[in-house]
């Protein structure tokens, strides 16, 4: 009896424990639902849904005349929802063979049988985000949308299109390193300097996790559209850039040099019209724009620095150009070092003017040493007055640091003064050197090098950049006139007379510097590494452009600035002169009205203003905002163009600015190519607009 009672007691305890735990579980469930319910629901949503960023289309970069230098080209990722809820078996098996064949013909990467097998396997696995192809062009997308199954769209044909962009440079290597690029999230060149304008504002897209761990967009209505970046209008002139690039490339190939750079600057404004940086690829022997030597490489300039030395001496009044200097036998001792001329016999007793024109190291160093040996810091201070110790403050990152040592600083020695005078123990980038020469050409006014003139949004100017003056007068008028004469004398009588021409005048200075190698000094196991350079401007009497050419380590017996770099300068100057300067204006005898366009579609206030300016008789049906015009002799007949809300407007015949204004106001996102007036549009007029639709227009 006691045994039975013990069993019953245990059973009651078990039931009691079970009831107690059941109550605890029910309480926890109620607590989670009522108290923590919202929290866990949010957690569930976060694990199955999320917003991902949609990159904005970067703004375009243009040359000064509107030609594209860098642009974002739309490319597409094609995926497919192969679930049976979207594509029924009857539809799938009726169209799979034709779809596979069409995909194979379009992309030519797999056979039709391989496509069919892959699609069938993906459907068997119920893949809802199957990758068909990446980097599909717009034209390929247009064709693909007409394929069997795909022509039914996303919700009946499973077609998923993800838009991306790819950065392209239509002119390939021309000024490529200065225009810039992105590598591992880091932007260089103008792409980096003006990133805040170019990159725009990213959008958001709601994605849902599906089987297999993939994420798929839910629908377009959940997207927050990105705001596209603004455009840059650079100072680069494509014609001058091409001339400069080709001339430099040919000379580099001829001398099998390691690298070279050439820059063309507009004298009055400091605008950079061309900038080329070419380095030899050791594996392919091809020359590539891989490093911006013009901006980033600070090195001993050699004899082009003699301009600064003469400016200092003339400004301090310690020399006269007709004074005499003894260059001896081409050698002179300064303490424990020997200074040598390229001409090993020397030039004997010559004027200071001749010493500069002949680029005599012995003559120039002796002049500066004799004038400043008791007060060398005065010479250094004069160089600083020319801003040679200061970076130019370029928007493009990576500018090389100039080096002008003070007396007593680290590295200063008894021979520093004479060696500095001929361009050693100092360091400048090619662009910093050119800026000094441009200052002389500009009568002493120093301009900051300028790469960008405008920022635009949808064709409208948002920000305009003006030329920046660093110093209104770095030296007296007398000093500037004297060094202008010296630079012209170098070409007329001195080391650069091989580039003299009767067509126009050139002023400039040659430079031939031995390049120090960190491990060996100036003498390497393979011989001396030379840097040949020429800096100057043209025409000498009324300078329009300045230019510098620097070529590093030309191979062979020819290595001087006069023989290697000066001919590149001459070729660039010749072609610019022939193509752009001093072309007489041709009188037009054709009636002005005959040359005006018969506007097919435009903003009518602009059309009226243009025709009224030429005293045309205007006949119009109504005071319309948009319309076109027909010309009959001196009469312009204006007619109205009506745009219907929510329907794609026709913009063929419009200029870019007007077309973008009309299309964006209609709710479309615009992409365009070419320049001129609109010739074609991707969406036909009258088609209903869906929010976020992208329209492509082609101009010519």
URTA-V54376 format. One record per residue. N is the residue number from 1. RES is the residue in one small letter. SS is DSSP state (H for helix, E for strand, C for the rest). PHI is phi in degrees with one decimal (none if undefined). PSI is psi in whole degrees, 0 to 359 (* if undefined). Layout:
BEGIN
n-><N | N>
res-><RES | RES>
ss-><SS | SS>
phi-><PHI | PHI>
psi-><PSI | PSI>
END
This chain:
BEGIN
n-><1 | 2 | 3 | 4 | 5 | 6 | 7 | 8 | 9 | 10 | 11 | 12 | 13 | 14 | 15 | 16 | 17 | 18 | 19 | 20 | 21 | 22 | 23 | 24 | 25 | 26 | 27 | 28 | 29 | 30 | 31 | 32 | 33 | 34 | 35 | 36 | 37 | 38 | 39 | 40 | 41 | 42 | 43 | 44 | 45 | 46 | 47 | 48 | 49 | 50 | 51 | 52 | 53 | 54 | 55 | 56 | 57 | 58 | 59 | 60 | 61 | 62 | 63 | 64 | 65 | 66 | 67 | 68 | 69 | 70 | 71 | 72 | 73 | 74 | 75 | 76 | 77 | 78 | 79 | 80 | 81 | 82 | 83 | 84 | 85 | 86 | 87 | 88 | 89 | 90 | 91 | 92 | 93 | 94 | 95 | 96 | 97 | 98 | 99 | 100 | 101 | 102 | 103 | 104 | 105 | 106 | 107 | 108 | 109 | 110 | 111 | 112 | 113 | 114 | 115 | 116 | 117 | 118 | 119 | 120 | 121 | 122 | 123 | 124 | 125 | 126 | 127 | 128 | 129 | 130 | 131 | 132 | 133 | 134 | 135 | 136 | 137 | 138 | 139 | 140 | 141 | 142 | 143 | 144 | 145 | 146 | 147 | 148 | 149 | 150 | 151 | 152 | 153 | 154 | 155 | 156 | 157 | 158 | 159 | 160 | 161 | 162 | 163 | 164 | 165 | 166 | 167 | 168 | 169 | 170 | 171 | 172 | 173 | 174 | 175 | 176 | 177 | 178 | 179 | 180 | 181 | 182 | 183 | 184 | 185 | 186 | 187 | 188 | 189 | 190 | 191 | 192 | 193 | 194 | 195 | 196 | 197 | 198 | 199 | 200 | 201 | 202 | 203 | 204 | 205 | 206 | 207 | 208 | 209 | 210 | 211 | 212 | 213 | 214 | 215 | 216 | 217 | 218 | 219 | 220 | 221 | 222 | 223 | 224 | 225 | 226 | 227 | 228 | 229 | 230 | 231 | 232 | 233 | 234 | 235 | 236 | 237 | 238 | 239 | 240 | 241 | 242 | 243 | 244 | 245 | 246 | 247 | 248 | 249 | 250 | 251 | 252 | 253 | 254 | 255 | 256 | 257 | 258 | 259 | 260 | 261 | 262 | 263 | 264 | 265 | 266 | 267 | 268 | 269 | 270 | 271 | 272 | 273 | 274 | 275 | 276 | 277 | 278 | 279 | 280 | 281 | 282 | 283 | 284 | 285 | 286 | 287 | 288 | 289 | 290 | 291 | 292 | 293 | 294 | 295 | 296 | 297 | 298 | 299 | 300 | 301 | 302 | 303 | 304 | 305 | 306 | 307 | 308 | 309 | 310 | 311 | 312 | 313 | 314 | 315 | 316 | 317 | 318 | 319 | 320 | 321 | 322 | 323 | 324 | 325 | 326 | 327 | 328 | 329 | 330 | 331 | 332 | 333 | 334 | 335 | 336 | 337 | 338 | 339 | 340 | 341 | 342 | 343 | 344 | 345 | 346 | 347 | 348 | 349 | 350 | 351 | 352 | 353 | 354 | 355 | 356 | 357 | 358 | 359 | 360 | 361 | 362 | 363 | 364 | 365 | 366 | 367 | 368 | 369 | 370 | 371 | 372 | 373 | 374 | 375 | 376 | 377 | 378 | 379 | 380 | 381 | 382 | 383 | 384 | 385 | 386 | 387 | 388 | 389 | 390 | 391 | 392 | 393 | 394 | 395 | 396 | 397 | 398 | 399 | 400 | 401 | 402 | 403 | 404 | 405 | 406 | 407 | 408 | 409 | 410 | 411 | 412 | 413 | 414 | 415 | 416 | 417 | 418 | 419 | 420 | 421 | 422 | 423 | 424 | 425 | 426 | 427 | 428 | 429 | 430 | 431 | 432 | 433 | 434 | 435 | 436 | 437 | 438 | 439 | 440 | 441 | 442 | 443 | 444 | 445 | 446 | 447 | 448 | 449 | 450 | 451 | 452 | 453 | 454 | 455 | 456 | 457 | 458 | 459 | 460 | 461 | 462 | 463 | 464 | 465 | 466 | 467 | 468 | 469 | 470 | 471 | 472 | 473 | 474 | 475 | 476 | 477 | 478 | 479 | 480 | 481 | 482 | 483 | 484 | 485 | 486 | 487 | 488 | 489 | 490 | 491 | 492 | 493 | 494 | 495 | 496 | 497 | 498 | 499 | 500 | 501 | 502 | 503 | 504 | 505 | 506 | 507 | 508 | 509 | 510 | 511 | 512 | 513 | 514 | 515 | 516 | 517 | 518 | 519 | 520 | 521 | 522 | 523 | 524 | 525 | 526 | 527 | 528 | 529 | 530 | 531 | 532 | 533 | 534 | 535 | 536 | 537 | 538 | 539 | 540 | 541 | 542 | 543 | 544 | 545 | 546 | 547 | 548 | 549 | 550 | 551 | 552 | 553 | 554 | 555 | 556 | 557 | 558 | 559 | 560 | 561 | 562 | 563 | 564 | 565 | 566 | 567 | 568 | 569 | 570 | 571 | 572 | 573 | 574 | 575 | 576 | 577 | 578 | 579 | 580 | 581 | 582 | 583 | 584 | 585 | 586 | 587 | 588 | 589 | 590 | 591 | 592 | 593 | 594 | 595 | 596 | 597 | 598 | 599 | 600 | 601 | 602 | 603 | 604 | 605 | 606 | 607 | 608 | 609 | 610 | 611 | 612 | 613 | 614 | 615 | 616 | 617 | 618 | 619 | 620 | 621 | 622 | 623 | 624 | 625 | 626 | 627 | 628 | 629 | 630 | 631 | 632 | 633 | 634 | 635 | 636 | 637 | 638 | 639 | 640 | 641 | 642 | 643 | 644 | 645 | 646 | 647 | 648 | 649 | 650 | 651 | 652 | 653 | 654 | 655 | 656 | 657 | 658 | 659 | 660 | 661 | 662 | 663 | 664 | 665 | 666 | 667 | 668 | 669 | 670 | 671 | 672 | 673 | 674 | 675 | 676 | 677 | 678 | 679 | 680 | 681 | 682 | 683 | 684 | 685 | 686 | 687 | 688 | 689 | 690 | 691 | 692 | 693 | 694 | 695 | 696 | 697 | 698 | 699 | 700>
res-><x | x | x | x | x | x | x | x | x | x | x | x | x | x | x | x | x | x | x | x | x | x | x | x | x | x | x | x | x | x | x | x | x | x | x | x | x | x | x | x | x | x | x | x | x | x | x | x | x | x | x | x | x | x | x | x | x | x | x | x | x | x | x | x | x | x | x | x | x | x | x | x | x | x | x | x | x | x | x | x | x | x | x | x | x | x | x | x | x | x | x | x | x | x | x | x | x | x | x | x | x | x | x | x | x | x | x | x | x | x | x | x | x | x | x | x | x | x | x | x | x | x | x | x | x | x | x | x | x | x | x | x | x | x | x | x | x | x | x | x | x | x | x | x | x | x | x | x | x | x | x | x | x | x | x | x | x | x | x | x | x | x | x | x | x | x | x | x | x | x | x | x | x | x | x | x | x | x | x | x | x | x | x | x | x | x | x | x | x | x | x | x | x | x | x | x | x | x | x | x | x | x | x | x | x | x | x | x | x | x | x | x | x | x | x | x | x | x | x | x | x | x | x | x | x | x | x | x | x | x | x | x | x | x | x | x | x | x | x | x | x | x | x | x | x | x | x | x | x | x | x | x | x | x | x | x | x | x | x | x | x | x | x | x | x | x | x | x | x | x | x | x | x | x | x | x | x | x | x | x | x | x | x | x | x | x | x | x | x | x | x | x | x | x | x | x | x | x | x | x | x | x | x | x | x | x | x | x | x | x | x | x | x | x | x | x | x | x | x | x | x | x | x | x | x | x | x | x | x | x | x | x | x | x | x | x | x | x | x | x | x | x | x | x | x | x | x | x | x | x | x | x | x | x | x | x | x | x | x | x | x | x | x | x | x | x | x | x | x | x | x | x | x | x | x | x | x | x | x | x | x | x | x | x | x | x | x | x | x | x | x | x | x | x | x | x | x | x | x | x | x | x | x | x | x | x | x | x | x | x | x | x | x | x | x | x | x | x | x | x | x | x | x | x | x | x | x | x | x | x | x | x | x | x | x | x | x | x | x | x | x | x | x | x | x | x | x | x | x | x | x | x | x | x | x | x | x | x | x | x | x | x | x | x | x | x | x | x | x | x | x | x | x | x | x | x | x | x | x | x | x | x | x | x | x | x | x | x | x | x | x | x | x | x | x | x | x | x | x | x | x | x | x | x | x | x | x | x | x | x | x | x | x | x | x | x | x | x | x | x | x | x | x | x | x | x | x | x | x | x | x | x | x | x | x | x | x | x | x | x | x | x | x | x | x | x | x | x | x | x | x | x | x | x | x | x | x | x | x | x | x | x | x | x | x | x | x | x | x | x | x | x | x | x | x | x | x | x | x | x | x | x | x | x | x | x | x | x | x | x | x | x | x | x | x | x | x | x | x | x | x | x | x | x | x | x | x | x | x | x | x | x | x | x | x | x | x | x | x | x | x | x | x | x | x | x | x | x | x | x | x | x | x | x | x | x | x | x | x | x | x | x | x | x | x | x | x | x | x | x | x | x | x | x | x | x | x | x | x | x | x | x | x | x | x | x | x | x | x | x | x | x | x | x | x | x | x | x | x | x | x | x | x | x | x | x | x | x | x | x | x | x | x | x | x | x | x | x | x | x>
ss-><C | H | H | H | H | H | H | H | H | H | H | H | H | H | H | H | H | H | H | H | H | H | H | H | H | H | H | H | H | H | H | H | H | H | C | C | H | H | H | H | H | H | H | H | H | H | H | H | E | E | E | E | E | E | C | C | C | C | C | C | E | E | C | C | C | C | C | E | E | E | E | E | E | E | E | E | E | E | E | E | C | C | C | C | C | C | C | C | H | H | H | H | H | H | H | H | H | H | H | H | H | H | H | H | H | H | H | C | C | C | C | H | H | H | H | H | H | H | H | H | H | H | H | H | C | C | C | C | C | E | E | E | E | E | E | E | C | H | H | H | H | H | H | H | C | C | C | C | C | H | H | H | C | H | H | H | H | C | E | E | E | E | E | E | E | E | E | E | C | C | C | C | C | C | C | H | H | H | H | C | C | E | E | C | C | E | E | C | H | H | H | H | H | C | H | H | H | H | C | C | E | C | E | E | E | E | E | E | E | C | H | H | H | C | E | E | E | C | C | H | H | H | C | E | C | C | E | C | C | C | E | E | E | E | C | C | C | H | H | H | H | H | H | H | H | H | H | H | H | H | H | H | H | H | H | C | C | C | E | E | E | E | E | E | E | E | C | C | C | C | E | E | E | E | E | E | E | E | E | E | C | C | C | C | C | C | E | E | C | C | C | C | H | H | H | H | C | C | E | C | C | H | H | H | H | H | H | H | H | H | H | H | H | H | H | C | C | C | C | C | C | C | C | E | E | E | C | C | C | C | E | E | E | E | C | C | E | E | E | E | C | C | C | C | C | C | C | C | E | E | E | H | H | H | H | H | H | C | C | C | H | H | H | H | H | H | H | H | H | H | H | H | C | C | C | H | H | H | H | H | H | H | H | H | H | C | C | C | C | C | C | C | C | C | C | C | C | C | C | C | C | C | E | C | C | C | C | C | C | C | C | C | C | C | C | H | H | H | H | H | H | C | C | C | C | C | E | E | C | H | H | H | H | H | H | H | H | H | H | H | H | C | C | C | C | E | E | C | C | E | C | E | E | E | E | E | E | C | C | E | E | E | E | E | C | C | C | C | E | E | E | C | C | C | C | C | H | H | H | H | H | H | H | H | H | H | H | H | H | H | H | H | H | C | C | C | H | H | H | C | C | C | C | C | C | E | E | E | E | E | E | E | E | E | C | C | E | C | C | C | E | C | E | E | C | C | E | E | C | E | E | E | E | E | E | E | E | E | C | C | C | C | C | C | E | E | E | E | E | E | E | E | C | C | C | C | C | C | C | C | H | H | H | H | C | H | H | H | H | H | H | H | H | H | H | H | H | H | H | H | C | C | C | C | C | C | C | C | C | C | C | H | H | H | H | C | C | C | C | C | C | E | E | H | H | H | H | H | H | H | H | H | H | C | C | C | E | E | E | E | C | C | C | C | C | E | E | E | E | E | E | E | C | C | E | E | E | E | E | E | C | C | C | C | C | C | E | C | C | C | C | C | C | C | E | H | H | H | H | H | H | H | H | H | H | C | C | C | E | E | E | E | E | C | C | C | E | E | E | E | E | C | C | C | C | C | C | E | C | C | C | C | C | E | E | E | E | E | E | C>
phi-><none | -61.8 | -63.8 | -66.5 | -62.8 | -64.8 | -65.9 | -62.2 | -63.1 | -64.7 | -63.6 | -60.5 | -63.4 | -63.2 | -61.0 | -63.3 | -64.3 | -63.6 | -64.8 | -63.4 | -66.6 | -63.3 | -63.8 | -60.9 | -63.1 | -62.5 | -63.2 | -64.6 | -61.8 | -61.9 | -62.6 | -64.1 | -69.5 | -85.6 | -94.5 | -104.2 | -57.0 | -61.6 | -61.4 | -74.2 | -62.4 | -64.0 | -62.1 | -63.4 | -62.3 | -66.0 | -84.6 | -112.7 | -136.3 | -161.5 | -93.3 | -116.6 | -76.9 | -110.3 | -65.1 | -75.1 | -70.8 | -65.1 | -65.0 | -87.0 | -117.4 | -117.5 | -74.2 | -63.1 | -97.5 | 93.7 | -76.4 | -72.0 | -104.4 | -152.4 | -148.6 | -96.9 | -93.7 | -68.2 | -130.5 | -128.3 | -106.3 | -103.6 | -127.7 | -142.8 | -91.4 | -100.0 | -68.9 | -71.0 | -67.7 | -94.0 | -116.6 | -62.3 | -56.4 | -58.8 | -68.9 | -62.7 | -73.9 | -75.3 | -113.8 | -64.0 | -66.0 | -65.9 | -61.7 | -62.4 | -64.4 | -65.9 | -63.9 | -64.0 | -68.0 | -73.4 | -97.8 | 52.7 | -111.4 | -144.7 | -76.0 | -61.4 | -65.6 | -66.9 | -62.5 | -63.1 | -62.8 | -66.3 | -67.7 | -64.4 | -66.2 | -64.9 | -68.4 | -60.9 | -86.0 | 56.9 | -75.6 | -106.5 | -146.5 | -74.8 | -79.8 | -92.1 | -164.1 | -102.3 | 54.8 | -86.6 | -77.5 | -64.0 | -63.0 | -65.6 | -63.7 | -58.1 | -67.9 | -64.6 | -64.6 | -95.5 | -70.8 | -53.2 | 70.7 | -60.2 | -65.9 | -84.3 | 89.4 | -76.7 | -87.6 | -120.5 | -112.9 | 73.4 | -77.3 | -118.7 | -116.7 | -109.8 | -88.6 | -130.3 | -132.3 | -131.0 | -82.2 | -133.6 | -115.3 | -57.4 | -98.6 | 54.2 | -84.0 | -62.7 | 55.3 | -60.6 | -71.5 | -79.3 | -60.2 | 99.3 | -163.3 | -112.1 | -140.4 | 54.4 | 82.5 | -107.6 | -102.0 | -120.9 | 64.9 | -65.1 | -58.1 | -85.4 | -63.0 | -115.8 | -59.7 | -61.2 | -84.1 | -77.1 | -84.5 | 70.0 | -125.7 | -70.7 | -104.2 | -132.7 | -133.3 | -80.6 | -119.0 | -124.4 | -73.3 | -123.2 | -58.4 | 88.5 | 82.8 | -80.5 | -115.2 | -128.6 | -60.3 | -80.8 | -164.4 | -65.6 | -66.3 | -86.6 | -81.8 | -99.9 | -66.8 | -70.9 | -101.6 | -63.6 | -72.7 | -87.9 | -101.3 | -106.9 | -106.8 | -87.4 | -91.1 | -65.9 | -104.4 | -59.7 | -64.0 | -66.5 | -62.2 | -65.3 | -58.4 | -64.4 | -59.7 | -67.8 | -64.1 | -65.3 | -60.3 | -61.0 | -71.0 | -62.8 | -66.8 | -62.4 | -100.6 | 49.8 | -74.3 | -72.4 | -161.6 | -158.0 | -141.9 | -144.2 | -132.7 | -119.8 | -122.9 | -79.1 | -59.5 | -69.7 | -115.0 | 81.3 | -68.0 | -82.5 | -91.3 | -157.3 | -151.8 | -124.7 | -131.3 | -125.3 | -125.8 | -76.4 | -76.9 | -64.4 | -83.9 | -103.2 | 65.3 | -86.8 | -98.4 | -132.6 | -87.2 | -108.1 | -149.7 | -90.8 | -62.3 | -57.9 | -101.5 | -98.6 | -99.5 | -98.1 | -149.1 | -66.5 | -79.4 | 75.3 | -68.7 | -64.0 | -75.8 | -60.6 | -59.9 | -64.0 | -63.0 | -69.4 | -61.7 | -62.9 | -66.3 | -69.5 | -65.9 | -84.1 | 69.0 | -94.6 | -138.9 | -128.8 | -60.4 | -95.4 | -64.6 | -102.0 | -139.8 | -95.0 | -87.6 | 54.5 | -100.2 | 87.5 | -142.4 | -151.0 | -96.0 | -117.0 | 59.6 | -100.8 | -125.8 | -106.1 | -93.9 | -125.7 | -91.5 | -62.8 | -76.4 | -68.6 | -85.4 | 78.5 | -115.6 | 70.0 | -87.3 | -137.6 | -77.5 | -62.2 | -57.8 | -68.6 | -60.1 | -71.8 | -61.5 | -89.7 | 55.9 | -77.7 | -60.6 | -63.1 | -65.8 | -66.1 | -64.8 | -67.2 | -60.6 | -68.2 | -63.9 | -64.5 | -77.6 | -122.8 | -60.6 | -89.0 | -148.9 | -60.7 | -65.0 | -62.8 | -62.9 | -60.8 | -63.9 | -64.7 | -62.0 | -67.9 | -62.2 | -87.6 | 66.1 | -74.8 | -94.1 | -113.6 | -62.1 | -77.9 | 71.4 | -70.3 | -68.4 | -71.8 | -75.2 | 92.9 | -65.5 | -66.4 | -83.8 | -71.1 | -126.0 | -131.0 | -77.0 | -84.4 | -61.3 | 88.7 | -77.0 | -58.9 | 96.3 | -74.0 | -143.6 | -63.1 | -95.2 | -61.0 | -59.0 | -65.0 | -74.6 | -61.7 | -62.2 | -111.4 | 94.4 | -114.0 | 60.8 | -131.5 | -146.6 | -141.8 | -81.6 | -55.5 | -69.4 | -66.3 | -64.2 | -61.5 | -60.6 | -64.8 | -64.9 | -63.5 | -64.2 | -64.5 | -61.7 | -93.1 | 59.5 | 96.6 | -86.3 | -92.7 | -106.0 | -74.8 | -57.0 | -125.5 | -112.6 | -128.5 | -105.1 | -148.5 | -117.0 | -125.6 | -127.0 | 53.0 | 85.2 | -106.0 | -70.3 | -97.8 | -147.5 | -119.8 | -102.3 | -104.7 | -56.5 | -111.5 | -91.9 | -78.9 | -152.0 | -69.9 | -159.1 | -79.7 | -155.6 | -68.1 | -59.1 | -63.8 | -62.6 | -61.3 | -62.6 | -64.6 | -72.5 | -61.5 | -63.0 | -61.4 | -66.7 | -69.5 | -65.8 | -59.4 | -82.6 | -76.6 | -129.0 | -110.8 | -68.6 | -110.9 | -68.3 | -68.4 | -108.2 | -64.2 | -140.2 | -83.2 | -74.0 | -161.8 | -100.1 | -125.9 | -125.4 | 176.6 | -144.0 | -83.0 | -149.4 | -134.3 | -115.7 | -76.5 | -96.2 | -75.0 | -106.1 | -55.6 | -86.0 | -122.9 | 79.5 | -81.0 | -104.9 | -98.8 | -58.5 | -99.5 | 112.6 | -85.6 | -96.2 | -104.0 | -118.5 | -99.1 | -145.8 | -148.2 | -128.1 | -176.5 | -155.3 | -158.3 | -63.3 | -62.2 | -75.0 | -141.7 | -62.2 | -112.2 | -126.7 | -111.6 | -155.0 | -130.7 | -129.5 | -127.5 | -127.2 | -101.0 | 57.0 | -66.9 | -97.5 | 113.9 | -81.8 | -98.3 | -149.4 | -80.9 | -60.6 | -67.2 | -94.1 | -103.4 | -93.6 | -57.8 | -61.7 | -66.0 | -55.3 | -63.1 | -63.2 | -61.7 | -63.2 | -57.2 | -73.6 | -66.2 | -59.8 | -68.8 | -92.8 | -126.6 | -116.2 | 58.6 | -85.3 | -63.1 | -70.7 | -97.1 | -70.9 | -95.8 | -100.2 | -70.7 | -55.3 | -61.2 | -59.1 | -66.8 | -90.6 | -79.9 | -78.7 | -82.2 | -53.3 | -82.5 | -155.8 | -167.0 | -75.6 | -68.9 | -60.8 | -65.4 | -62.8 | -61.4 | -60.9 | -64.8 | -68.5 | -65.0 | -62.8 | -108.1 | 57.3 | -78.2 | -81.5 | -109.0 | -119.7 | -140.5 | -72.6 | -156.7 | -81.1 | -81.5 | -80.7 | -130.3 | 178.2 | -136.2 | -146.6 | -118.8 | -102.3 | -132.0 | 66.1 | -97.1 | -111.2 | -111.5 | -97.1 | -99.0 | -134.1 | -83.0 | -123.8 | -106.0 | -110.3 | -96.4 | -58.6 | 70.9 | -116.2 | -63.2 | -80.4 | -89.0 | -120.7 | -59.8 | 99.3 | -82.9 | -73.8 | -60.1 | -58.9 | -66.4 | -62.2 | -63.2 | -60.0 | -65.6 | -68.0 | -68.7 | -69.2 | -82.8 | 96.4 | -101.9 | -96.0 | -106.4 | -124.5 | -141.3 | -135.4 | 87.2 | -147.0 | 115.1 | -114.8 | -68.8 | -106.1 | -145.2 | -133.2 | -73.6 | -105.5 | -68.0 | -59.8 | 93.0 | -75.4 | -68.5 | -92.6 | -101.2 | -53.7 | 87.6 | -56.1 | -105.9 | -118.1 | -108.3 | -121.4 | -115.4 | -109.6 | -158.3>
psi-><313 | 326 | 318 | 319 | 323 | 320 | 316 | 321 | 318 | 320 | 317 | 320 | 320 | 313 | 320 | 317 | 318 | 318 | 321 | 313 | 326 | 318 | 320 | 315 | 316 | 320 | 319 | 319 | 314 | 319 | 315 | 318 | 316 | 321 | 313 | 7 | 311 | 321 | 313 | 329 | 319 | 320 | 318 | 317 | 320 | 332 | 344 | 343 | 149 | 156 | 134 | 155 | 142 | 117 | 137 | 151 | 124 | 148 | 160 | 158 | 127 | 154 | 174 | 334 | 10 | 2 | 140 | 129 | 328 | 136 | 158 | 114 | 129 | 132 | 157 | 147 | 123 | 123 | 171 | 134 | 108 | 14 | 152 | 339 | 333 | 311 | 107 | 157 | 317 | 315 | 318 | 309 | 338 | 332 | 354 | 321 | 314 | 319 | 316 | 319 | 316 | 320 | 320 | 318 | 324 | 312 | 339 | 35 | 341 | 158 | 165 | 322 | 321 | 319 | 317 | 317 | 317 | 319 | 320 | 319 | 319 | 323 | 321 | 326 | 4 | 42 | 130 | 1 | 48 | 131 | 122 | 307 | 142 | 164 | 47 | 134 | 167 | 317 | 322 | 322 | 316 | 317 | 319 | 327 | 345 | 0 | 155 | 147 | 304 | 329 | 348 | 355 | 197 | 315 | 349 | 335 | 0 | 9 | 123 | 122 | 121 | 121 | 132 | 180 | 154 | 134 | 130 | 150 | 107 | 330 | 17 | 250 | 352 | 116 | 26 | 319 | 331 | 319 | 316 | 178 | 175 | 134 | 116 | 43 | 358 | 127 | 138 | 170 | 208 | 330 | 323 | 319 | 325 | 33 | 321 | 330 | 322 | 326 | 345 | 202 | 128 | 155 | 187 | 146 | 129 | 124 | 151 | 137 | 135 | 181 | 143 | 0 | 4 | 160 | 135 | 139 | 143 | 299 | 164 | 334 | 339 | 358 | 140 | 111 | 139 | 155 | 115 | 153 | 167 | 166 | 149 | 136 | 112 | 175 | 358 | 133 | 116 | 321 | 311 | 323 | 317 | 317 | 311 | 314 | 311 | 319 | 316 | 316 | 315 | 320 | 322 | 318 | 321 | 318 | 4 | 42 | 162 | 313 | 168 | 160 | 149 | 137 | 138 | 128 | 142 | 123 | 310 | 331 | 340 | 6 | 131 | 115 | 335 | 144 | 117 | 132 | 113 | 129 | 139 | 126 | 118 | 336 | 318 | 346 | 11 | 154 | 132 | 156 | 82 | 344 | 142 | 80 | 326 | 323 | 322 | 342 | 107 | 122 | 170 | 121 | 340 | 215 | 344 | 341 | 345 | 337 | 314 | 321 | 317 | 324 | 318 | 314 | 320 | 320 | 326 | 354 | 26 | 355 | 160 | 137 | 338 | 2 | 158 | 150 | 140 | 111 | 3 | 226 | 27 | 12 | 146 | 142 | 130 | 101 | 246 | 11 | 150 | 126 | 134 | 150 | 157 | 319 | 105 | 341 | 347 | 175 | 2 | 212 | 120 | 169 | 163 | 324 | 314 | 325 | 321 | 314 | 324 | 358 | 48 | 112 | 317 | 316 | 308 | 316 | 323 | 320 | 310 | 319 | 315 | 324 | 329 | 6 | 331 | 349 | 62 | 331 | 333 | 320 | 314 | 317 | 324 | 320 | 322 | 330 | 333 | 7 | 24 | 347 | 1 | 137 | 158 | 348 | 42 | 150 | 328 | 129 | 161 | 18 | 133 | 146 | 124 | 152 | 114 | 106 | 144 | 154 | 132 | 352 | 171 | 128 | 347 | 138 | 179 | 333 | 2 | 317 | 305 | 326 | 326 | 324 | 337 | 16 | 20 | 161 | 18 | 166 | 134 | 153 | 160 | 322 | 325 | 320 | 315 | 324 | 323 | 314 | 322 | 326 | 318 | 316 | 329 | 23 | 37 | 351 | 119 | 122 | 141 | 132 | 137 | 130 | 334 | 134 | 331 | 155 | 130 | 150 | 117 | 40 | 355 | 138 | 123 | 322 | 136 | 133 | 135 | 154 | 142 | 128 | 122 | 317 | 127 | 335 | 104 | 343 | 170 | 159 | 322 | 316 | 314 | 317 | 320 | 314 | 332 | 318 | 318 | 315 | 323 | 326 | 330 | 321 | 326 | 321 | 347 | 219 | 343 | 21 | 348 | 344 | 10 | 142 | 148 | 349 | 326 | 168 | 147 | 142 | 140 | 185 | 135 | 160 | 133 | 107 | 139 | 133 | 124 | 134 | 132 | 324 | 336 | 352 | 213 | 340 | 113 | 167 | 335 | 8 | 192 | 136 | 118 | 151 | 117 | 136 | 158 | 130 | 139 | 198 | 167 | 156 | 149 | 322 | 330 | 75 | 135 | 316 | 144 | 158 | 145 | 142 | 125 | 126 | 126 | 130 | 57 | 138 | 144 | 191 | 343 | 124 | 0 | 159 | 324 | 327 | 334 | 309 | 322 | 320 | 329 | 315 | 313 | 317 | 315 | 313 | 317 | 313 | 325 | 316 | 315 | 325 | 333 | 339 | 146 | 31 | 120 | 144 | 137 | 126 | 134 | 124 | 348 | 137 | 139 | 317 | 328 | 337 | 353 | 148 | 145 | 88 | 124 | 322 | 127 | 172 | 121 | 331 | 321 | 318 | 315 | 317 | 317 | 311 | 324 | 325 | 336 | 20 | 34 | 147 | 126 | 128 | 126 | 148 | 319 | 166 | 70 | 155 | 325 | 144 | 201 | 182 | 144 | 140 | 132 | 94 | 239 | 15 | 134 | 119 | 117 | 139 | 153 | 148 | 127 | 135 | 129 | 133 | 139 | 5 | 145 | 125 | 157 | 126 | 6 | 130 | 347 | 157 | 165 | 313 | 313 | 319 | 315 | 318 | 312 | 313 | 317 | 326 | 338 | 355 | 16 | 150 | 129 | 134 | 141 | 157 | 153 | 188 | 156 | 230 | 159 | 127 | 328 | 151 | 144 | 331 | 125 | 150 | 143 | 351 | 141 | 140 | 131 | 144 | 130 | 1 | 141 | 132 | 138 | 130 | 144 | 128 | 150 | *>
END
